[in-house]
Amino acid sequence: MQGLPAFDHPDLLIGTDGSSDAGAFRLRDDLIILQSLDFFPPLVDDPFLFGQIAAANSLSDIYAMGGTPRTALNIVGFPDDQLELEVLHQILAGGAERVQAAGAVIVGGHSVRDTEIKYGLSVTGTVSPDNLRTNRGAHPGDRLVLTKALGTGFVTTAFKKNRCPEEVLAAATSSMAMLNQGASQAAQTLAASAATDITGFGLGGHATEMAGASGVQLVIEVGTLPILPGAVDLATAGNHTRASASNRSGIEASMRIKGSPNPLALAMVFDPQTSGGLLISVAAEHADALVTACIAAGAEATTLVGEVHPRTGESQEPLLVLRG
């Protein structure tokens, strides 16, 4: 993004700065639109399931901002000269099923011939100014809640190498296809201070972004992190993605490790997630209620994973502390 023009508009509330999950533009004093875009190659062989996961991942950015998805546009790269169009039909059907489940509508899209399948959505949502939630509002004293288990990077990497047991893949794909809708609504009801969804930069990367945007320090208790069934075994067997190393190196200067956290649990902090959960900062007195509400809404892995500390901003003071 360096060298590109900076857009300045009185109604542009959130743009490319601050690593927010979606852009926010004020249409009226009582109405903000949210816009986001995401797409990627298949992680699984089942085209319908791939469509569901890609759509859930795209919709998640709107949920992270406290919004309601309204419309979506399909974005497709597809080798129609090599694969039957029925494959594409199933991908789009899977995406449509998740969009319908979100109460939104698909209004069109665009496709190009590509050597590799790619699919995702451009999503527009709405939110009132009072309900807009960003990654910038975490307060010292807040507790941190994570709404999905970690480990999808290890699982999908093992799957690509034919090393993943079917039941482990099934648990991971079920998690990835699940909408963050219920967790988002619970965060709104309990007046969460901040939120972000956990995707490619892993828990560590997105937590560091939240800490920097909020001017605080996030402390994560590594031993409390929810982990997908079988993911630890796959990590032990070496099914790491290249992004795991880059995610860790990218925040190395901004984090500290205290104590002796389990190395495999620590690896989950840097594992890149696909359609991961929400990391929510909420006042301590509402934290237990938020966990209960998220679980009741279907996010059964929801767990308290840490807390927010003040930060003076000194250069040697870490944004993220991983405690074990």
C-alpha positions as CSV (number, residue, x, y, z in Angstrom):
1,M,0.0,0.0,0.0
2,Q,3.0,2.3,0.3
3,G,3.0,5.1,-2.2
4,L,-0.7,4.8,-3.0
5,P,-2.9,7.8,-2.6
6,A,-4.5,8.3,0.8
7,F,-8.3,8.8,0.6
8,D,-9.6,11.6,2.8
9,H,-13.4,12.0,3.0
10,P,-15.5,13.3,5.9
11,D,-17.7,10.2,5.8
12,L,-14.9,7.7,5.5
13,L,-14.8,6.4,9.1
14,I,-12.5,3.5,8.6
15,G,-10.3,2.9,5.6
16,T,-7.0,1.1,5.1
17,D,-5.4,2.4,8.3
18,G,-5.5,0.5,11.6
19,S,-5.8,-3.0,10.1
20,S,-9.6,-3.1,10.6
21,D,-11.6,-6.0,9.3
22,A,-13.8,-3.9,6.9
23,G,-14.1,-0.4,5.6
24,A,-16.8,1.8,7.1
25,F,-18.5,4.7,5.3
26,R,-21.2,6.9,6.7
27,L,-24.3,7.2,4.5
28,R,-26.4,9.0,7.0
29,D,-26.0,10.1,10.6
30,D,-27.8,6.8,11.6
31,L,-26.4,4.5,8.9
32,I,-22.9,3.1,8.1
33,I,-22.1,0.7,5.4
34,L,-19.3,-1.9,5.8
35,Q,-17.4,-3.4,2.9
36,S,-15.0,-6.2,2.7
37,L,-13.5,-8.7,0.2
38,D,-11.9,-12.1,0.5
39,F,-11.2,-15.1,-1.7
40,F,-8.8,-18.0,-1.8
41,P,-8.1,-21.4,-3.5
42,P,-9.8,-24.6,-2.3
43,L,-8.8,-26.1,1.1
44,V,-10.9,-29.2,0.7
45,D,-12.0,-31.5,-2.2
46,D,-15.7,-31.1,-1.7
47,P,-16.7,-28.0,-3.9
48,F,-19.9,-27.3,-2.0
49,L,-18.1,-27.4,1.4
50,F,-15.3,-25.2,-0.1
51,G,-18.0,-22.7,-1.1
52,Q,-19.4,-22.7,2.4
53,I,-16.1,-22.1,4.0
54,A,-15.1,-19.3,1.6
55,A,-18.4,-17.5,2.1
56,A,-18.3,-17.9,5.9
57,N,-14.8,-16.4,5.9
58,S,-15.9,-13.5,3.8
59,L,-19.0,-12.7,5.9
60,S,-16.9,-12.8,9.1
61,D,-15.4,-9.4,8.5
62,I,-18.8,-7.8,8.7
63,Y,-19.6,-9.7,11.9
64,A,-16.4,-8.6,13.4
65,M,-17.4,-5.0,12.9
66,G,-20.8,-5.5,14.6
67,G,-22.6,-5.3,11.3
68,T,-25.4,-7.2,9.5
69,P,-24.4,-8.6,6.0
70,R,-26.9,-7.3,3.4
71,T,-25.5,-8.1,-0.1
72,A,-22.7,-10.2,-1.6
73,L,-21.0,-10.5,-4.9
74,N,-19.3,-13.7,-6.0
75,I,-15.7,-13.5,-7.1
76,V,-14.5,-16.5,-9.1
77,G,-11.4,-17.8,-10.8
78,F,-12.1,-21.1,-12.6
79,P,-10.3,-23.3,-15.2
80,D,-13.5,-23.9,-17.3
81,D,-11.3,-25.3,-20.0
82,Q,-10.1,-28.1,-17.6
83,L,-13.0,-28.8,-15.2
84,E,-16.7,-29.4,-15.6
85,L,-18.9,-26.4,-14.8
86,E,-20.8,-28.6,-12.3
87,V,-17.8,-28.1,-10.0
88,L,-18.3,-24.3,-10.2
89,H,-22.0,-24.7,-9.7
90,Q,-21.4,-26.6,-6.4
91,I,-18.9,-24.0,-5.2
92,L,-21.4,-21.2,-5.8
93,A,-24.2,-23.3,-4.3
94,G,-22.2,-23.7,-1.1
95,G,-21.5,-20.0,-1.0
96,A,-25.2,-19.2,-1.6
97,E,-26.2,-21.5,1.3
98,R,-24.0,-19.6,3.8
99,V,-25.2,-16.2,2.5
100,Q,-28.8,-17.3,2.9
101,A,-28.0,-18.5,6.4
102,A,-26.7,-15.0,7.1
103,G,-29.9,-13.4,5.9
104,A,-28.1,-11.7,3.1
105,V,-28.6,-11.9,-0.7
106,I,-26.2,-12.5,-3.6
107,V,-26.7,-9.8,-6.2
108,G,-24.2,-10.9,-8.9
109,G,-20.5,-11.3,-9.3
110,H,-17.7,-11.8,-11.7
111,S,-15.6,-14.7,-13.0
112,V,-12.4,-15.0,-14.9
113,R,-10.7,-18.1,-16.4
114,D,-7.8,-19.0,-14.2
115,T,-5.4,-22.0,-13.9
116,E,-6.4,-22.4,-10.3
117,I,-9.8,-22.3,-8.7
118,K,-10.4,-19.3,-6.5
119,Y,-13.6,-18.2,-4.8
120,G,-14.9,-15.7,-2.3
121,L,-17.2,-12.8,-1.8
122,S,-17.3,-9.0,-1.7
123,V,-19.7,-8.3,1.1
124,T,-21.6,-5.1,2.0
125,G,-23.2,-4.8,5.5
126,T,-24.8,-2.2,7.5
127,V,-24.5,-1.0,11.1
128,S,-25.7,1.9,13.2
129,P,-23.1,4.2,14.7
130,D,-23.9,3.0,18.2
131,N,-23.2,-0.6,17.3
132,L,-20.0,-0.1,15.2
133,R,-17.3,-2.3,16.7
134,T,-13.7,-2.1,15.6
135,N,-10.3,-3.5,16.8
136,R,-9.5,0.0,18.3
137,G,-11.6,0.0,21.5
138,A,-10.0,-2.5,23.8
139,H,-9.7,-1.1,27.4
140,P,-7.3,-2.0,30.2
141,G,-9.1,-4.3,32.5
142,D,-11.1,-6.0,29.7
143,R,-11.1,-9.8,29.3
144,L,-10.4,-11.5,26.0
145,V,-12.7,-14.1,24.6
146,L,-12.0,-16.3,21.6
147,T,-15.0,-17.9,19.9
148,K,-13.5,-20.7,17.7
149,A,-10.8,-23.3,18.3
150,L,-7.4,-22.9,16.6
151,G,-5.5,-25.2,14.3
152,T,-7.1,-25.0,10.9
153,G,-3.7,-24.3,9.2
154,F,-2.2,-27.5,10.6
155,V,-5.3,-29.5,9.6
156,T,-5.5,-28.2,6.0
157,T,-1.8,-28.6,5.5
158,A,-2.0,-32.2,6.6
159,F,-5.0,-32.8,4.4
160,K,-3.1,-31.6,1.3
161,K,-0.4,-34.1,2.2
162,N,-2.9,-36.9,2.7
163,R,-2.0,-37.1,6.4
164,C,-5.2,-35.9,8.0
165,P,-7.7,-38.3,9.6
166,E,-11.3,-37.9,8.3
167,E,-12.7,-37.1,11.7
168,V,-10.1,-34.4,12.3
169,L,-10.8,-32.8,8.9
170,A,-14.6,-33.0,9.6
171,A,-14.3,-31.1,12.9
172,A,-12.1,-28.4,11.3
173,T,-14.3,-27.9,8.3
174,S,-17.4,-27.7,10.5
175,S,-15.7,-25.0,12.5
176,M,-14.6,-23.1,9.3
177,A,-18.1,-23.2,7.8
178,M,-19.8,-21.9,10.9
179,L,-20.9,-18.3,10.7
180,N,-19.7,-15.8,13.4
181,Q,-23.2,-14.4,13.5
182,G,-24.2,-15.6,16.9
183,A,-20.9,-14.6,18.5
184,S,-21.2,-11.1,16.9
185,Q,-24.7,-10.6,18.2
186,A,-23.7,-11.7,21.7
187,A,-20.8,-9.3,21.6
188,Q,-23.2,-6.5,20.7
189,T,-25.7,-7.4,23.5
190,L,-22.9,-7.4,26.1
191,A,-21.4,-4.1,24.8
192,A,-18.0,-5.6,23.8
193,S,-15.3,-2.9,23.6
194,A,-13.5,-4.3,20.5
195,A,-13.3,-7.3,18.2
196,T,-11.5,-8.7,15.2
197,D,-11.7,-12.0,13.4
198,I,-8.8,-14.4,13.4
199,T,-7.7,-15.3,9.9
200,G,-4.4,-15.5,7.9
201,F,-2.2,-13.7,10.4
202,G,-3.1,-16.1,13.2
203,L,-4.2,-15.2,16.7
204,G,-0.9,-13.6,17.4
205,G,-1.0,-11.3,14.4
206,H,-4.5,-10.1,14.8
207,A,-4.1,-9.7,18.6
208,T,-1.1,-7.5,18.0
209,E,-3.1,-5.4,15.5
210,M,-5.8,-4.9,18.1
211,A,-3.3,-4.0,20.8
212,G,-1.6,-1.5,18.5
213,A,-4.9,0.1,17.3
214,S,-6.2,0.3,20.9
215,G,-3.0,1.6,22.5
216,V,-3.0,-1.3,25.0
217,Q,-1.2,-4.6,25.7
218,L,-2.9,-7.9,25.2
219,V,-1.9,-10.7,27.5
220,I,-2.9,-14.2,26.3
221,E,-2.8,-17.3,28.5
222,V,-1.4,-19.8,26.1
223,G,-2.6,-22.8,28.2
224,T,-6.2,-21.8,27.9
225,L,-6.4,-21.6,24.1
226,P,-9.1,-23.8,22.5
227,I,-7.6,-26.2,20.0
228,L,-9.3,-28.3,17.3
229,P,-9.4,-32.0,17.9
230,G,-6.3,-33.7,16.4
231,A,-4.5,-30.4,15.6
232,V,-1.8,-30.9,18.2
233,D,-0.9,-34.3,16.7
234,L,-0.7,-32.9,13.3
235,A,1.5,-30.0,14.5
236,T,3.7,-32.5,16.3
237,A,4.1,-34.4,12.9
238,G,5.4,-31.2,11.3
239,N,2.4,-30.1,9.2
240,H,3.3,-26.4,9.5
241,T,2.4,-23.9,6.8
242,R,5.0,-21.4,5.6
243,A,2.8,-18.7,7.0
244,S,3.4,-20.0,10.6
245,A,7.0,-18.8,10.5
246,S,6.2,-15.5,8.7
247,N,3.4,-14.8,11.2
248,R,5.8,-15.3,14.1
249,S,8.6,-13.3,12.6
250,G,6.2,-10.5,11.7
251,I,5.4,-9.8,15.3
252,E,8.5,-10.9,17.0
253,A,9.6,-7.4,17.9
254,S,6.2,-6.6,19.3
255,M,5.7,-9.6,21.6
256,R,7.2,-11.2,24.6
257,I,6.9,-14.8,25.9
258,K,6.6,-15.1,29.7
259,G,6.9,-18.4,31.6
260,S,7.2,-21.7,29.8
261,P,4.2,-22.2,27.6
262,N,3.7,-25.6,25.9
263,P,5.5,-25.3,22.5
264,L,2.7,-26.9,20.7
265,A,0.1,-24.7,22.2
266,L,2.4,-21.7,21.4
267,A,2.5,-22.8,17.8
268,M,-1.3,-22.4,17.6
269,V,-0.8,-18.7,18.2
270,F,0.9,-18.3,14.9
271,D,-1.0,-20.8,12.9
272,P,-2.8,-19.1,10.0
273,Q,-6.6,-19.6,10.4
274,T,-9.2,-19.8,7.7
275,S,-12.7,-18.6,8.8
276,G,-11.5,-18.4,12.4
277,G,-13.4,-17.1,15.3
278,L,-13.7,-13.6,16.8
279,L,-11.3,-12.3,19.4
280,I,-13.5,-10.1,21.6
281,S,-12.4,-7.6,24.2
282,V,-15.2,-7.1,26.8
283,A,-15.5,-5.6,30.3
284,A,-14.5,-8.1,33.0
285,E,-18.0,-8.1,34.5
286,H,-19.5,-9.3,31.3
287,A,-16.9,-11.8,30.2
288,D,-18.5,-14.9,31.7
289,A,-21.9,-14.0,30.3
290,L,-20.3,-13.4,26.9
291,V,-18.8,-16.9,26.9
292,T,-22.1,-18.4,27.9
293,A,-24.0,-16.5,25.2
294,C,-21.6,-17.4,22.5
295,I,-21.8,-21.1,23.4
296,A,-25.6,-20.9,23.4
297,A,-25.4,-19.4,20.0
298,G,-23.5,-22.4,18.6
299,A,-19.9,-21.2,19.1
300,E,-19.2,-24.1,21.5
301,A,-15.4,-23.6,21.6
302,T,-15.7,-20.1,23.1
303,T,-13.1,-19.6,25.9
304,L,-11.7,-16.8,28.0
305,V,-8.1,-16.6,26.8
306,G,-6.6,-13.4,28.4
307,E,-6.9,-9.8,29.4
308,V,-6.1,-6.3,28.4
309,H,-3.4,-4.3,30.2
310,P,-2.4,-0.6,30.0
311,R,0.6,0.4,27.8
312,T,2.6,3.6,28.0
313,G,3.8,3.3,24.5
314,E,7.5,3.0,25.3
315,S,9.4,1.4,22.4
316,Q,10.5,-1.6,24.5
317,E,7.1,-2.4,25.8
318,P,5.4,-5.3,24.0
319,L,2.0,-5.1,22.4
320,L,1.4,-8.8,23.0
321,V,2.4,-11.0,25.9
322,L,2.1,-14.8,25.6
323,R,2.1,-16.2,29.0
324,G,2.5,-19.9,30.0
